[in-house]
Amino acid sequence: MLFYLQRIAKQLPFHLEDVDAANALFVRWHAERKPEDKKLVDIWTYCFIYRYFLMKFVEGDKGVAMDPLITRTFGAIHRGQEAVQQPDRYASWVSKLCKHAFINYLRIDRYYEAMGEDFQALPAPPAGPYDVSMIRHSLHEAIASLPLFLRDIATMRLVDNLSYDEMQEATGKELPILRSYTNKAMRHLRNNGGLHRLYKELYS
């Protein structure tokens, strides 16, 4: 895994840990939108995410399913790149989203907390074993059924576990709009048959 990371990072014109260079690169791309800069931004971002979760694995979280977690986190960051409010702090923003993605991965019940906060508190998951992959799959399927303009908002809120302030930073949208879109997404999800079936399986 480390060799794979090193091989990809060699494509960068600076060391992966050179945060100042990464920020400067993102600032340049954010201002000029050159494809060659975007490619390097994406390489650095992917390598940073990969290293972040690799370190979690090395530190003892052997149960981390790295590939899907890396893919999901990269997708969340990629969706928000153009709306980053402080381009000169891009590396810090990426680090923050990695942290939230990992917390969300370890605590699937945060999904229930987010659902509860936004509509009619859903109880926490029952004690004992339950299939995390089944929960994630059902949630992703439900979000995919939403109108297109609501999908990214629902993903940021329920999958990436971002706060409204972080969503505002990622999208550039005002908080009332984000809350309105989230509420609309919740109304759709409330009537989703797949989530209803999952709820019955978990609590029956």
RAHUTA-V833923 format. One record per residue. PHI is phi in radians with two decimals (999 if undefined). OMEGA is omega in whole degrees, 0 to 359 (NA if undefined). Layout:
phi={PHI/PHI}
omega={OMEGA/OMEGA}
This chain:
phi={999/-1.16/-1.09/-1.05/-1.10/-1.09/-1.12/-1.24/-1.13/-1.11/-1.30/-1.41/-1.44/-2.57/-1.23/-0.97/-1.46/-1.42/-1.11/-1.08/-1.17/-1.13/-1.11/-1.10/-1.07/-1.16/-1.02/-1.12/-1.13/-1.04/-1.53/-1.90/1.00/-1.41/-1.00/-1.16/-1.24/-1.08/-1.06/-1.18/-1.03/-1.17/-1.12/-1.08/-1.07/-1.07/-1.11/-1.09/-1.08/-1.05/-1.14/-1.01/-1.36/-1.12/-1.13/-1.08/-1.14/-1.14/-1.24/2.33/-1.48/-1.16/-1.45/-1.17/-1.49/-1.09/-1.01/-1.14/-1.18/-1.10/-1.07/-1.14/-1.20/-1.07/-1.08/-1.11/-1.20/-1.05/-1.14/-1.73/-1.01/-1.18/-1.78/-1.02/-1.41/-2.20/-0.97/-1.30/-2.13/-1.01/-1.06/-1.13/-1.11/-1.10/-1.05/-1.11/-1.19/-1.09/-1.06/-1.17/-1.10/-1.25/-1.05/-1.12/-1.11/-1.31/-2.20/-1.06/-1.16/-1.08/-1.03/-1.19/-1.11/-1.13/-1.06/-1.14/-1.13/-1.64/-2.85/0.76/-0.27/-1.60/-1.14/-1.17/-1.02/-1.16/-1.18/1.77/-1.23/-2.64/-1.49/-1.08/-1.09/-1.14/-1.11/-1.08/-1.06/-1.11/-1.15/-1.10/-1.11/-1.14/-1.14/-1.11/-1.48/-1.28/-0.96/-0.94/-1.25/-1.75/-1.13/-1.10/-1.11/-1.12/-1.13/-1.07/-1.35/-1.74/-1.66/-1.47/1.04/-1.47/-1.32/-1.12/-1.10/-1.20/-1.14/-1.12/-1.11/-1.32/-1.86/1.39/-1.50/-1.23/-1.01/-1.05/-1.19/-1.08/-1.16/-1.13/-1.11/-1.10/-1.10/-1.12/-1.09/-1.10/-1.12/-1.15/-1.19/-1.03/-1.76/-1.35/-1.10/-1.10/-1.22/-1.09/-1.13/-1.08/-1.02/-1.14/-1.12/-1.31/-1.94/-1.39}
omega={180/179/179/179/181/181/179/183/179/179/180/178/179/181/181/182/179/184/180/179/178/178/180/178/181/178/180/179/182/182/189/178/177/182/181/176/179/179/179/176/181/177/180/181/180/181/179/180/181/180/181/183/174/178/176/179/182/182/175/179/185/182/182/175/193/187/179/179/177/181/181/181/178/179/180/180/181/181/185/187/186/184/180/185/180/183/182/177/183/182/178/178/178/180/181/180/176/180/181/179/181/177/180/179/182/185/181/179/176/175/181/179/180/178/183/181/186/170/169/184/176/181/178/179/180/177/178/184/173/188/181/181/178/179/181/182/181/180/179/179/180/179/179/180/181/170/188/185/179/189/182/180/180/179/179/185/189/181/182/175/179/173/178/178/179/176/178/179/183/187/185/180/179/183/179/179/180/179/179/179/179/179/177/178/180/179/176/184/179/182/182/183/181/178/176/180/179/180/180/179/183/188/179/NA}
